[in-house]
Amino acid sequence: MSIEIKNQIASIQEFVLTSKTGMQLRVLNYGATISSLKVPLQNRSLVEVVLGFNSPGDYVNSFEFGHAPYFGAVVGRFAGRIRNAEFELNGRIIQLDKNLGDHHLHGGTQGFSNKIWSVSSQTVGDEPSITFAITSPHMDQNYPGELKVEVRYRLTLKGELVIHYQATSSEDTLVNLTQHSYFNLDGHQGDVTHQELKIKADKVLETDEENVPTGQRISLENHPCNFSKFKPVPSQIDDAFVLDFENDLAAELKSKKNDLHMKVYTNQPCLQVYVGGKIDSKLTSKGQINYHKTSGICFETQAFPDAPNLDDFPSAILKKDDVYQQHTKFQFMNLSSEHTKN
């Protein structure tokens, strides 16, 4: 291990937030990473609902050992794939880092997920919060503009984890941020295929053999990825859903085992749903659990993948002096309580 990596590990801090409801959030300043999220059950016991590593060093090393799973990290400057790692901006071709074959993924080899963030503010009380900040210099990973980013995590009395992103740039640039937690309502030692999924979308993006969008939207009518009604979580999925908004509701996940219901809300136009990741055997998961490909499911709320190269997609360009605003909310409820109210 290099001196640089050792110094980075030594700089990692973990922060703990606990709401009046008992929900507990642990976050690292490395990647503004959610390392733990514990949710109260009907009997008031807590269940761990996100995957994670055993130590800060494993989070750092996950980026050294091949394809990182991005457990709980904030992803940027651009979440998802960019074809051929390039895009045009203001008449100039921008060449990015090729870190997925010929393509660019999740901001490059030195994206926001494996950087140390600063803590800009914290609040305590019934609904505690913490805000992380990072400044990405002009031409960082070849992206133009000095980009200043803040990510705020807040726990609420409604059983919610609310995430708010804000960014400004000194020049026109490309921005698409997301949160890359892997959820499992049965507990992080469980199997998500035993849970049920619903997605508020009637179209999905068509992709090529390398999972890069072609620009076409495919109807979900009679499609295997139609989750307009609750269905078991598939054993493998990595698809971008075009969201059909109703009060910003994007997706839902249910666990009959733990009597839990999670709802995902966002103001973003796309939801990348991902199951099927694996981790290097040299890394240690939380609690010495042997994670497998169906240990967790990601709900990556974001702009469309490869948005800058496809004119028909909503723009992901942030203009100089404009403000990027993104919000995502994960709400947790007990199924039995919902049935009682109904």
Buried (B, 14 or more C-beta within 10 A) or exposed (E): EEEEBEEBBEEBEEBEBBBEBBBBBBBBBBBBBBBBBBBBBEEEEBBBBBBBBBBBBBBBBBBBEEBBBBBBBBBBBBBBBBBBBBBEBEEEEBEBBBBBEEBBBBBBBBBBBBBBBEBEEEEEEEBBBBBBBBEBEEEBBEBBBBBBBBBBBBBBEEBBBBBBBBBBBBBBBBBBBBBBBBBBBBBBBBBBBBBBBBBBBBBBBEBEEEBBBEEEBBEBEEEEBBBEEEBEBBEEBBBBBBBBBEEBBBBBBBBEEBBBBBBBBBBBBBBBBBBBBEBBEEBBBBEEBEBEBBBBBBBBBBBBBBBBBBEEBEEBBBBEEEEBEBBBBBBBBBBEEEEEEE
